[in-house]
Structures are given as structure tokens and as C-alpha cells.
Amino acid sequence: MFSFRFLFAISLFSLSSVQSCTTEMPLTDGKKCIDPCTMSQVSFTNDGQPVCLTIGDSNEICPRESIAFDDAANPHCMVTKDNTPCKPANIFYPEGVPECFPVGKPGCESVAFFDGQPLCMECEIESVFYDSEMRPECLELGKPGCESISYFEGNPMCMGCAIEDVHYGKDSEPMCLRVGEPECLFVAYKEGEPVCMPCEAKFVYYESDSSPVCLENCASVAYFEGNPLCMDCSFERVKYDEMGRPFC
């Protein structure tokens, strides 16, 4: 028969082996242990149950700013792949489920949206442009072949020239014509299409079919049958024959 002293020793051992609870939260049907949280660190599920959210498998309490709720109103501790608390600005909700996006890491320099869903972009946000379907894409200004951005049919395009050198044809397609180069001192238009002119704007005249021509070193310019002619006398000395042809 066991002695009373031996039975008492067994009882003490059993009580000490039961894990104690530091903080209990009273509920309508009893109490719930919320260790290692304090009362102020507790989150609640959509059915009102208290939960203590920690980082990974550790006892480190999840920072309040890293807690996000899914579309069912249940809380989640958001962490990066290396179990670092997620920055609030990096928490996004694809399909209503909170997710920590690795913003600033390779492959996810920024986040843009398409159809309301967040997408990791491989470029900074200032290099994100949207096509005609509002789909984001990266066009990195300043890199070779992308000195400026223009649009055609609602879609962004990298242009190999500065924006002031972008001109548009009659179908609105952008093209680069670098004004200032010897063969392109001015851009004129023929039937809605831009044309580089090898002369300054003041020397550009238009023929009867709207073709631009350069007439330089003329004392004056007169017209015959709708076409400009270079004259070697001042405009005051220009006369016209019976056919309407100008002469000096």
C-alpha cells in the first residue's frame, strides 16, 4: 500500500507538470489562454474568438501593423519569406486574400494593378505605363531606345528621341524626326504626314498639291498656278504676263 506521503508527492508532480497560463481572457462560456499575448495584443476572428498571432513558430508577437484580414474577416500575421514582419505598404489583397509582396526585391520593384488585382512589376512605379486594356507594362525611360514615351492606338511606345522630336502621321502613329539636324531644320506636313525639311520654317512654301518645298536665297516668292516660284527681284517689282506667270 502506498503511503500518504508518496501519494502527496505524486500529486505535486502532476500539478507542476501542467502548463500554466499567464494571461486568460474571459469569454461568455469560460476563459481562454491567450499566451504569449497580453490583452491589448489579441486579435479576434470573425466569430469573436480571441487569437494570439505570433511570427512564424516563435513566441514573438506579430506587430499590429503587420496584421491583415481576409475577406472572411479573419486575421493573419503577414511576414516575408524570411519571417520578417511585412510592411503595411507591402500588404496587398489578390482575390481578397492578404499577401505580403516582396516590394523592392528583384522581380518586384513596384506593384501595379490590372482588373483590380495587384501585380509585381520589374521596374519602378514611375516606369509603369498602361496599354489600351489598362494592363501595366514596364517602359524604362532613359535607357537606350527609350528617350521618351508616346502612344499609338492607346498603347504606350518607347521612342528613340526626345518628346519634342516626336511627330504624328495622319494615322496618329508616332515617329522620330530630329529637328536641328542638317537635313531636318523644320518639320512640315504633306497630306497629314510629317516631312523633314532641310531649311528653316520661313523658307518653306507649299505647292498646289500641298507638297512643302524649300525656297532659299530668293529676293521674293511669287505664285503661278498655285505653285511658289523663287524670284530674283523684290515683290514690288514682280509683274505678271497674260498667262499669269510672274516675272521681274
Phi and psi in degrees as a GROMACS rama.xvg file:
@    title "Ramachandran Plot"
@    xaxis  label "Phi"
@    yaxis  label "Psi"
@TYPE xy
-68.271  144.405  PHE-2
-80.3274  157.009  SER-3
-59.852  -37.5288  PHE-4
-63.5435  -39.7803  ARG-5
-68.152  -41.307  PHE-6
-64.5396  -37.7938  LEU-7
-65.0348  -37.9894  PHE-8
-65.229  -40.1996  ALA-9
-64.2283  -40.2044  ILE-10
-64.0533  -42.7779  SER-11
-62.3601  -41.0847  LEU-12
-63.6528  -40.1806  PHE-13
-65.9526  -41.3507  SER-14
-66.9557  -38.8374  LEU-15
-71.4944  -24.6795  SER-16
-79.3937  -14.376  SER-17
-77.2352  128.439  VAL-18
-67.9552  129.003  GLN-19
-83.1376  159.067  SER-20
-115.752  127.417  CYS-21
-77.6379  -44.4526  THR-22
-129.035  124.453  THR-23
-116.071  141.135  GLU-24
-108.212  125.27  MET-25
-70.6173  135.906  PRO-26
-122.432  169.254  LEU-27
-63.8275  -28.5814  THR-28
-110.165  21.4535  ASP-29
141.078  -144.207  GLY-30
-130.428  156.558  LYS-31
-133.902  133.504  LYS-32
-75.4345  129.17  CYS-33
-116.587  17.1596  ILE-34
-56.7786  146.764  ASP-35
-86.8746  14.2347  PRO-36
-76.8089  158.614  CYS-37
-96.5102  175.312  THR-38
-57.7684  -38.9663  MET-39
-76.2388  -11.9249  SER-40
-99.9651  -0.332346  GLN-41
-78.0586  143.005  VAL-42
-110.755  167.605  SER-43
-128.779  139.524  PHE-44
-77.2208  175.866  THR-45
-68.106  -14.8871  ASN-46
-103.155  14.8359  ASP-47
85.1277  8.27878  GLY-48
-82.2991  132.452  GLN-49
-74.6058  138.859  PRO-50
-135.403  145.088  VAL-51
-105.079  110.954  CYS-52
-92.0236  123.79  LEU-53
-117.42  166.856  THR-54
-84.2427  112.333  ILE-55
60.3828  -134.106  GLY-56
-97.7107  10.2393  ASP-57
-86.653  178.025  SER-58
-98.2009  10.3209  ASN-59
-76.1474  125.312  GLU-60
-68.776  136.64  ILE-61
-69.0281  127.328  CYS-62
-59.4047  142.969  PRO-63
-55.931  -37.6845  ARG-64
-72.591  -11.25  GLU-65
-100.852  8.02508  SER-66
-96.2938  128.42  ILE-67
-127.433  157.156  ALA-68
-113.414  137.939  PHE-69
-80.6115  -178.646  ASP-70
-72.0033  -5.24365  ASP-71
-98.7036  7.26516  ALA-72
68.7148  27.9099  ALA-73
-101.126  138.791  ASN-74
-81.655  149.306  PRO-75
-139.323  140.278  HIS-76
-85.012  119.285  CYS-77
-94.4136  123.299  MET-78
-133.62  161  VAL-79
-79.9926  -179.495  THR-80
-64.4015  -26.2398  LYS-81
-97.0921  21.6176  ASP-82
63.6324  31.6076  ASN-83
-92.4885  136.98  THR-84
-54.8992  134.394  PRO-85
-74.4759  138.775  CYS-86
-68.7479  141.681  LYS-87
-55.1088  -36.5649  PRO-88
-68.7152  -14.9687  ALA-89
-100.583  5.3827  ASN-90
-93.2158  121.716  ILE-91
-127.825  169.172  PHE-92
-127.978  70.8232  TYR-93
-68.4139  128.292  PRO-94
55.0341  29.2585  GLU-95
80.2279  2.15601  GLY-96
-105.241  124.605  VAL-97
-65.5431  140.152  PRO-98
-144.726  140.162  GLU-99
-90.0076  110.342  CYS-100
-85.1798  136.621  PHE-101
-80.3393  59.4215  PRO-102
-62.1009  132.617  VAL-103
97.2042  -10.8201  GLY-104
-94.6068  158.659  LYS-105
-51.9015  131.391  PRO-106
90.4798  -8.77187  GLY-107
-147.553  61.3271  CYS-108
-70.6145  -25.5329  GLU-109
-157.082  174.356  SER-110
-126.307  128.745  VAL-111
-121.813  174.432  ALA-112
-123.588  143.659  PHE-113
-139.272  125.482  PHE-114
54.8921  34.8397  ASP-115
80.072  -0.555688  GLY-116
-105.56  137.124  GLN-117
-73.8026  143.046  PRO-118
-133.217  136.177  LEU-119
-72.4955  132.808  CYS-120
-113.301  147.381  MET-121
-87.5957  11.9016  GLU-122
-137.942  167.155  CYS-123
-65.0369  156.905  GLU-124
-62.2212  -29.4912  ILE-125
-71.4433  -12.0651  GLU-126
-101.178  8.49184  SER-127
-92.0982  125.885  VAL-128
-125.69  161.219  PHE-129
-118.763  135.512  TYR-130
-83.277  -172.529  ASP-131
-65.2878  -19.106  SER-132
-98.5304  11.1383  GLU-133
63.6459  27.3048  MET-134
-87.6236  128.478  ARG-135
-77.0113  146.666  PRO-136
-147.581  157.015  GLU-137
-94.0141  122.239  CYS-138
-129.985  105.97  LEU-139
-90.5243  103.263  GLU-140
-60.053  142.474  LEU-141
95.8983  -18.3334  GLY-142
-82.4082  156.992  LYS-143
-51.0152  130.621  PRO-144
84.5352  2.85193  GLY-145
-139.885  65.6777  CYS-146
-78.9183  -22.1407  GLU-147
-156.03  169.498  SER-148
-118.597  131.371  ILE-149
-129.776  176.17  SER-150
-127.334  144.087  TYR-151
-138.538  122.519  PHE-152
54.4965  36.5687  GLU-153
83.1493  1.22312  GLY-154
-108.999  136.659  ASN-155
-73.3939  146.189  PRO-156
-136.889  137.438  MET-157
-74.9241  133.154  CYS-158
-113.847  142.577  MET-159
-86.9515  23.5481  GLY-160
-147.627  166.233  CYS-161
-65.7182  156.732  ALA-162
-60.2395  -31.5444  ILE-163
-71.1691  -13.493  GLU-164
-100.415  6.90532  ASP-165
-89.626  126.862  VAL-166
-127.258  159.214  HIS-167
-120.607  136.204  TYR-168
-80.9743  -179.049  GLY-169
-66.5279  -21.3096  LYS-170
-92.304  9.28505  ASP-171
71.7744  11.0691  SER-172
-76.9008  128.475  GLU-173
-76.353  149.157  PRO-174
-146.869  155.425  MET-175
-94.6945  121.984  CYS-176
-131.028  106.708  LEU-177
-82.1732  99.6418  ARG-178
-70.4931  134.367  VAL-179
117.614  -19.8287  GLY-180
-77.791  153.455  GLU-181
-50.7613  -38.0055  PRO-182
-89.4267  1.83616  GLU-183
-145.493  73.8077  CYS-184
-87.0962  -14.3281  LEU-185
-159.022  149.385  PHE-186
-110.218  118.284  VAL-187
-108.965  176.203  ALA-188
-127.869  140.367  TYR-189
-129.321  118.846  LYS-190
51.7446  39.4605  GLU-191
84.4701  -2.28445  GLY-192
-104.853  134.398  GLU-193
-71.313  141.828  PRO-194
-132.703  129.681  VAL-195
-74.4788  133.696  CYS-196
-115.505  136.568  MET-197
-84.6008  23.0328  PRO-198
-140.876  166.54  CYS-199
-72.189  163.329  GLU-200
-57.6578  -35.0569  ALA-201
-68.7571  -13.8553  LYS-202
-103.716  6.02908  PHE-203
-93.2774  126.947  VAL-204
-128.132  164.866  TYR-205
-120.43  133.325  TYR-206
-80.0637  177.315  GLU-207
-63.6588  -24.1152  SER-208
-94.8014  15.3252  ASP-209
73.2326  12.3662  SER-210
-76.4564  128.861  SER-211
-77.5139  140.989  PRO-212
-135.045  152.919  VAL-213
-96.9697  125.206  CYS-214
-124.197  100.276  LEU-215
-111.371  164.197  GLU-216
56.2766  34.8509  ASN-217
-103.181  139.386  CYS-218
-68.0002  -34.2292  ALA-219
-162.022  172.465  SER-220
-128.533  128.498  VAL-221
-121.708  171.434  ALA-222
-121.98  143.913  TYR-223
-138.151  122.102  PHE-224
54.3443  37.2004  GLU-225
82.5754  2.50597  GLY-226
-111.225  138.774  ASN-227
-75.5873  142.79  PRO-228
-128.52  138.935  LEU-229
-79.8094  125.224  CYS-230
-110.536  146.411  MET-231
-98.8873  19.3988  ASP-232
-136.391  165.771  CYS-233
-66.6801  161.014  SER-234
-61.1163  -32.4134  PHE-235
-64.4797  -26.1798  GLU-236
-94.9471  1.03843  ARG-237
-78.2361  128.311  VAL-238
-120.466  167.279  LYS-239
-126.892  135.959  TYR-240
-83.3585  -175.933  ASP-241
-66.6417  -18.0667  GLU-242
-89.1064  -1.91539  MET-243
84.3362  10.8541  GLY-244
-84.6496  131.375  ARG-245
-77.2224  148.648  PRO-246
-150.603  161.442  PHE-247
